[in-house]
């Protein structure tokens, strides 16, 4: 059986393990059985006082264990008070009777390890161990002093370590569940952004081209059929993109989106100017700016009522800037993610702003002077570029000149 299979089989078993409860620690009171037998047989002076001390010690020990293992009551006055009372009775029995009564110190240390698992634990455990050794020597049991002191120190430290380990495991499990929930929410947000951008753009293209078919059909059947073929192609491409977006592997191309933007603006009767300069961009930058072109041009077609739109991509030092400007009526978000007039929400721009911010970029949207609207995206990129071009040169070594395309 492989190591992976073995680990998988162990995982449910580990997950089912629970921290030790009162049933784990209460049986340790049987350590006092010898002292109780001495009381019953009358071998202990003042047996009634010893019996009262044993009953009080057991009751306080049980109360400390139950409250110390309850997270809600571990730091309450009841828990601290029962531990203090346990220490007082334990010291009294050990000093008054010595001999087997010195086993009160290990039990006291164990109870302290249940309640205190931080910095105060160390000094108290050392105090208990030193006290057990000194009382043992003082009452004539020097041979057992080291054993009692060592048992006292070990019982408290081991108990605290085991319980702290279970607490840490519980915190890690809660953290893992929170991270899983966060990952699910992040994936939902990504999918909602992708779906909005994809469907918003695609439906705008379909509507524009359908209107073109309706206008051209009475007078130019061939042109109308061409627009209908474009609708079919856009629909097929949208289905492919939606499938890729669902799986999370979609890598947008800026050049492709610029071509689609020109086609959409042309079909809408908008005069377009597209300029691009600088070396090729890394794939991530290409994908992000492709989303900006898609959303920005969709807003121009749907909301602006403009007759001219300029799209410019240029690289400046260590960043690339994409600017989309139209001469429309200025309808759009005043800032990324803000609601647009007329009841249209700015969900698309808000999603773009989140995408760019996660990559260290920014998105600005607002009026372009007295008339029109401007959308500017800035994204940091490696100055050396990526892909075929390096430092602004193509494969043949010549400089990459700015390109301008006009469509009337």
C-alpha positions as CSV (number, residue, x, y, z in Angstrom):
1,X,0.0,0.0,0.0
2,X,1.4,3.4,-0.9
3,X,2.2,6.1,1.6
4,X,-0.6,8.3,0.2
5,X,-3.2,5.5,0.8
6,X,-1.9,5.0,4.3
7,X,-2.1,8.7,5.1
8,X,-5.7,8.9,3.7
9,X,-6.7,6.0,5.9
10,X,-5.3,7.6,9.0
11,X,-6.9,11.0,8.4
12,X,-10.5,10.0,9.6
13,X,-9.0,8.3,12.7
14,X,-7.1,11.4,13.7
15,X,-10.1,13.7,13.0
16,X,-12.3,11.6,15.3
17,X,-9.9,11.9,18.3
18,X,-11.1,14.2,21.0
19,X,-9.2,15.9,23.8
20,X,-9.1,14.2,27.2
21,X,-12.0,14.8,29.4
22,X,-12.7,14.5,33.2
23,X,-12.9,10.7,32.9
24,X,-9.2,10.8,32.0
25,X,-8.0,12.7,35.1
26,X,-10.4,11.7,37.9
27,X,-9.1,8.2,38.2
28,X,-5.8,9.6,39.4
29,X,-7.4,10.2,42.8
30,X,-6.8,6.5,43.4
31,X,-3.3,7.6,44.3
32,X,-4.8,8.5,47.7
33,X,-6.1,5.0,48.3
34,X,-3.2,4.2,50.7
35,X,-4.0,7.3,52.8
36,X,-7.7,6.4,53.0
37,X,-6.8,2.9,54.2
38,X,-4.6,4.3,56.9
39,X,-7.5,6.5,58.1
40,X,-9.9,3.6,58.1
41,X,-7.4,1.4,60.1
42,X,-6.8,4.2,62.6
43,X,-3.1,4.4,61.8
44,X,-3.3,8.2,61.2
45,X,-3.5,10.7,64.1
46,X,-6.7,12.7,64.2
47,X,-8.4,10.5,61.6
48,X,-11.5,12.7,61.5
49,X,-9.4,15.7,60.5
50,X,-7.6,13.6,57.9
51,X,-10.9,12.3,56.5
52,X,-12.3,15.8,56.2
53,X,-9.1,16.9,54.4
54,X,-9.4,13.9,52.0
55,X,-13.0,14.7,51.2
56,X,-12.3,18.4,50.7
57,X,-9.2,17.6,48.5
58,X,-11.2,15.2,46.3
59,X,-14.1,17.6,45.9
60,X,-11.8,20.5,45.1
61,X,-9.8,18.4,42.6
62,X,-13.0,17.3,40.8
63,X,-14.3,20.8,40.6
64,X,-11.0,22.1,39.3
65,X,-10.9,19.3,36.6
66,X,-14.4,19.9,35.4
67,X,-14.1,23.7,35.3
68,X,-10.6,23.6,33.9
69,X,-11.6,21.5,30.9
70,X,-14.5,23.8,30.1
71,X,-13.2,26.6,27.9
72,X,-16.0,28.9,29.0
73,X,-15.3,28.4,32.8
74,X,-11.5,27.8,32.8
75,X,-10.7,31.5,33.6
76,X,-13.6,32.2,35.9
77,X,-13.3,32.9,39.6
78,X,-14.9,29.5,40.4
79,X,-12.1,27.6,38.6
80,X,-9.3,29.7,40.0
81,X,-10.8,29.6,43.5
82,X,-11.1,25.8,43.4
83,X,-7.5,25.5,42.4
84,X,-6.4,27.8,45.2
85,X,-8.4,25.8,47.7
86,X,-7.0,22.6,46.3
87,X,-3.4,24.0,46.8
88,X,-4.2,25.1,50.4
89,X,-5.7,21.7,51.4
90,X,-3.0,19.8,49.6
91,X,-0.2,21.6,51.4
92,X,-2.0,21.2,54.7
93,X,-2.3,17.4,54.3
94,X,1.2,16.9,53.0
95,X,2.8,19.0,55.8
96,X,0.6,17.6,58.5
97,X,0.8,13.9,57.7
98,X,3.7,13.5,55.2
99,X,4.5,9.9,54.1
100,X,2.0,8.9,51.3
101,X,0.2,12.2,51.7
102,X,3.0,13.7,49.7
103,X,1.2,12.3,46.6
104,X,-1.1,15.3,47.0
105,X,1.6,17.4,45.3
106,X,1.5,15.4,41.9
107,X,-2.3,15.7,41.9
108,X,-2.1,19.4,42.6
109,X,0.4,19.8,39.8
110,X,-1.8,17.9,37.4
111,X,-4.8,20.1,38.2
112,X,-2.7,23.2,37.8
113,X,-1.6,21.9,34.3
114,X,-5.2,21.6,33.4
115,X,-6.1,25.2,34.4
116,X,-2.9,27.1,33.6
117,X,-1.2,26.3,30.3
118,X,0.8,29.5,29.8
119,X,3.7,31.3,31.4
120,X,2.4,31.2,35.0
121,X,2.5,27.3,34.9
122,X,6.3,26.9,35.0
123,X,7.0,28.8,38.2
124,X,4.1,27.1,40.0
125,X,5.2,23.6,38.9
126,X,8.8,24.4,40.2
127,X,7.3,25.6,43.4
128,X,5.3,22.4,43.9
129,X,8.2,20.2,43.1
130,X,10.5,22.1,45.5
131,X,7.9,22.0,48.2
132,X,7.4,18.3,47.8
133,X,11.1,17.7,48.1
134,X,11.6,19.9,51.1
135,X,8.6,18.5,53.0
136,X,9.8,15.0,52.3
137,X,13.3,15.8,53.6
138,X,11.8,17.7,56.6
139,X,9.5,14.8,57.6
140,X,12.3,12.2,57.4
141,X,11.6,10.8,53.9
142,X,14.7,12.1,52.2
143,X,15.1,8.9,50.1
144,X,11.8,9.7,48.3
145,X,12.3,13.4,48.0
146,X,13.7,13.3,44.5
147,X,11.1,10.9,43.2
148,X,8.2,12.9,44.6
149,X,9.6,16.2,43.3
150,X,10.2,14.7,39.8
151,X,6.7,13.2,39.7
152,X,5.2,16.5,40.7
153,X,7.0,18.4,38.0
154,X,6.3,15.8,35.3
155,X,2.6,15.4,35.9
156,X,1.9,19.1,35.5
157,X,4.1,19.7,32.5
158,X,2.9,16.7,30.6
159,X,-0.8,17.4,31.3
160,X,-0.4,21.0,30.1
161,X,1.5,20.0,27.0
162,X,-1.1,17.4,25.9
163,X,-4.0,19.8,26.4
164,X,-2.2,22.6,24.7
165,X,-1.5,20.3,21.7
166,X,-5.2,19.5,21.4
167,X,-6.1,23.2,21.6
168,X,-3.6,23.9,18.8
169,X,-5.1,21.1,16.7
170,X,-8.6,22.5,17.2
171,X,-7.4,26.0,16.2
172,X,-5.7,24.7,13.1
173,X,-8.8,22.8,12.2
174,X,-10.9,25.9,12.6
175,X,-8.4,27.9,10.6
176,X,-8.4,25.3,7.8
177,X,-12.2,25.4,7.6
178,X,-12.1,29.2,7.5
179,X,-9.6,29.2,4.7
180,X,-11.7,26.7,2.8
181,X,-14.8,29.0,3.2
182,X,-12.7,31.9,2.1
183,X,-11.5,30.0,-1.0
184,X,-15.1,29.2,-1.9
185,X,-16.1,32.8,-1.5
186,X,-13.2,33.9,-3.6
187,X,-14.0,31.4,-6.4
188,X,-17.6,32.5,-6.3
189,X,-16.6,36.1,-6.7
190,X,-14.2,35.2,-9.6
191,X,-16.9,33.3,-11.4
192,X,-19.5,36.0,-11.0
193,X,-17.1,38.6,-12.4
194,X,-16.2,36.4,-15.3
195,X,-19.8,35.6,-16.1
196,X,-20.8,39.2,-15.9
197,X,-18.0,40.3,-18.2
198,X,-18.5,37.5,-20.7
199,X,-22.3,37.7,-20.9
200,X,-22.5,41.5,-20.7
201,X,-20.1,41.9,-23.7
202,X,-21.6,39.0,-25.7
203,X,-25.2,40.1,-25.3
204,X,-24.3,43.7,-26.3
205,X,-22.6,42.4,-29.5
206,X,-25.6,40.2,-30.3
207,X,-28.1,43.0,-29.8
208,X,-26.0,45.5,-31.9
209,X,-25.6,43.0,-34.8
210,X,-29.2,41.9,-34.6
211,X,-30.2,45.6,-35.0
212,X,-27.8,45.8,-38.0
213,X,-29.5,42.7,-39.5
214,X,-32.9,44.4,-39.1
215,X,-31.7,47.6,-40.8
216,X,-29.8,45.9,-43.6
217,X,-32.3,43.2,-44.5
218,X,-34.7,45.3,-46.6
219,X,-32.0,46.9,-48.8
220,X,-28.8,44.7,-48.6
221,X,-29.5,41.0,-48.0
222,X,-25.9,39.9,-48.3
223,X,-24.7,42.4,-45.7
224,X,-27.6,41.3,-43.4
225,X,-26.5,37.6,-43.8
226,X,-22.9,38.6,-43.0
227,X,-24.1,40.2,-39.7
228,X,-26.2,37.1,-38.9
229,X,-23.1,34.9,-39.5
230,X,-21.3,37.2,-37.0
231,X,-24.0,36.6,-34.5
232,X,-23.6,32.9,-34.8
233,X,-19.8,33.2,-34.5
234,X,-20.1,35.4,-31.4
235,X,-22.5,32.9,-29.8
236,X,-20.2,30.0,-30.4
237,X,-17.2,31.9,-29.1
238,X,-19.2,32.9,-26.0
239,X,-20.1,29.3,-25.3
240,X,-16.4,28.4,-25.4
241,X,-15.4,31.3,-23.2
242,X,-18.0,30.4,-20.6
243,X,-16.8,26.8,-20.4
244,X,-13.2,28.1,-20.0
245,X,-14.3,30.6,-17.4
246,X,-16.0,27.9,-15.4
247,X,-12.9,25.8,-15.3
248,X,-10.8,28.9,-14.4
249,X,-8.3,28.5,-17.3
250,X,-9.3,31.4,-19.5
251,X,-6.4,33.5,-20.7
252,X,-7.6,36.5,-22.6
253,X,-5.6,38.1,-25.4
254,X,-5.4,41.9,-25.6
255,X,-5.0,41.8,-29.4
256,X,-8.1,39.6,-29.8
257,X,-10.1,41.9,-27.6
258,X,-8.9,45.0,-29.5
259,X,-10.0,43.3,-32.8
260,X,-13.4,42.5,-31.3
261,X,-13.7,46.0,-30.0
262,X,-13.2,47.5,-33.5
263,X,-15.7,45.1,-34.9
264,X,-18.3,46.0,-32.2
265,X,-17.8,49.7,-32.6
266,X,-18.0,49.4,-36.4
267,X,-21.2,47.5,-36.2
268,X,-22.6,50.2,-33.8
269,X,-21.7,53.1,-36.1
270,X,-18.9,54.4,-33.9
271,X,-15.7,55.8,-35.4
272,X,-12.9,54.0,-33.6
273,X,-9.2,54.8,-33.3
274,X,-6.9,52.0,-31.7
275,X,-3.3,52.7,-30.9
276,X,-0.9,50.3,-29.3
277,X,2.8,50.8,-28.7
278,X,5.5,49.1,-26.6
279,X,6.8,45.5,-26.3
280,X,4.6,42.5,-25.9
281,X,3.1,42.1,-22.4
282,X,3.2,39.1,-20.0
283,X,0.2,36.8,-20.3
284,X,-1.4,38.0,-17.1
285,X,-1.2,41.7,-18.1
286,X,-2.6,40.7,-21.5
287,X,-5.6,39.0,-19.9
288,X,-6.3,41.8,-17.4
289,X,-6.2,44.5,-20.0
290,X,-8.3,42.4,-22.3
291,X,-11.0,42.4,-19.7
292,X,-10.7,46.2,-19.4
293,X,-11.2,46.6,-23.2
294,X,-14.1,44.2,-23.2
295,X,-16.0,46.0,-20.4
296,X,-15.0,49.5,-21.5
297,X,-16.2,49.1,-25.1
298,X,-19.3,47.4,-23.9
299,X,-20.2,50.4,-21.8
300,X,-19.4,52.7,-24.7
301,X,-21.8,50.9,-27.0
302,X,-24.6,50.4,-24.4
303,X,-24.5,53.7,-22.4
304,X,-22.6,56.5,-24.0
305,X,-24.3,57.3,-27.3
306,X,-20.9,58.4,-28.7
307,X,-19.9,58.8,-32.3
308,X,-16.1,58.4,-31.7
309,X,-14.0,56.2,-29.4
310,X,-10.3,56.1,-28.9
311,X,-8.4,53.2,-27.4
312,X,-4.7,53.6,-26.6
313,X,-2.3,51.1,-25.0
314,X,1.2,52.4,-24.2
315,X,4.0,51.3,-21.9
316,X,5.5,53.9,-19.6
317,X,8.7,52.9,-17.7
318,X,7.6,50.0,-15.5
319,X,3.9,50.1,-16.2
320,X,1.4,49.8,-19.0
321,X,-1.6,52.1,-19.4
322,X,-4.8,51.5,-21.3
323,X,-7.1,54.4,-22.0
324,X,-10.5,54.3,-23.5
325,X,-12.1,57.7,-24.3
326,X,-15.4,58.5,-26.0
327,X,-17.3,61.7,-26.9
328,X,-20.6,60.5,-25.7
329,X,-23.0,61.9,-23.1
330,X,-20.7,60.9,-20.2
331,X,-23.0,58.1,-18.9
332,X,-20.9,55.7,-16.8
333,X,-19.5,55.2,-13.4
334,X,-17.9,58.3,-11.8
335,X,-15.5,55.9,-10.1
336,X,-14.8,52.2,-10.4
337,X,-17.7,50.3,-8.9
338,X,-20.0,53.3,-8.4
339,X,-23.6,53.1,-9.7
340,X,-24.3,54.6,-13.1
341,X,-27.2,56.9,-13.7
342,X,-30.5,55.5,-14.8
343,X,-30.4,52.6,-12.4
344,X,-27.5,50.7,-14.1
345,X,-25.1,49.3,-11.6
346,X,-21.3,49.6,-11.9
347,X,-20.7,45.9,-11.2
348,X,-18.4,45.5,-14.2
349,X,-16.1,48.3,-13.4
350,X,-16.0,47.3,-9.7
351,X,-15.0,43.8,-10.8
352,X,-12.3,45.3,-13.0
353,X,-11.0,47.4,-10.2
354,X,-10.7,44.3,-8.0
355,X,-8.9,42.4,-10.6
356,X,-6.3,45.1,-11.2
357,X,-5.9,45.9,-7.5
358,X,-5.0,42.2,-6.9
359,X,-2.2,42.5,-9.5
360,X,-0.9,45.8,-8.1
361,X,-2.7,48.0,-10.7
362,X,-5.4,50.6,-10.6
363,X,-8.6,51.7,-12.5
364,X,-9.9,55.2,-12.9
365,X,-13.2,56.2,-14.5
366,X,-14.8,59.6,-14.9
367,X,-15.8,62.4,-17.3
368,X,-13.5,63.4,-20.1
369,X,-13.8,67.1,-20.0
370,X,-17.2,68.7,-20.7
371,X,-18.4,65.8,-22.8
372,X,-17.5,62.1,-23.0
373,X,-16.1,59.5,-20.6
374,X,-12.6,58.2,-19.9
375,X,-11.5,54.8,-18.5
376,X,-7.9,54.5,-17.6
377,X,-6.2,51.2,-16.4
378,X,-2.6,51.1,-15.1
379,X,-0.8,47.9,-14.5
380,X,2.8,47.3,-13.4
381,X,4.9,45.1,-15.8
382,X,8.5,44.0,-16.1
383,X,10.4,46.6,-18.0
384,X,12.1,43.9,-20.1
385,X,8.7,42.7,-21.4
386,X,7.7,39.1,-22.1
387,X,7.1,37.1,-25.2
388,X,8.6,37.8,-28.6
389,X,9.6,41.4,-28.0
390,X,12.4,42.4,-25.6
391,X,13.0,46.1,-24.6
392,X,10.7,47.3,-27.4
393,X,12.2,45.2,-30.2
394,X,10.7,42.5,-32.3
395,X,12.2,39.3,-33.6
396,X,14.1,41.0,-36.4
397,X,15.6,43.5,-34.0
398,X,13.8,46.6,-35.2
399,X,11.9,48.9,-32.9
400,X,8.2,48.2,-32.5
401,X,6.4,51.3,-33.7
402,X,3.0,52.5,-32.5
403,X,0.1,51.2,-34.6
404,X,-3.0,53.2,-35.3
405,X,-6.1,51.7,-36.9
406,X,-9.1,53.9,-37.8
407,X,-12.5,52.5,-38.7
408,X,-15.3,54.7,-40.0
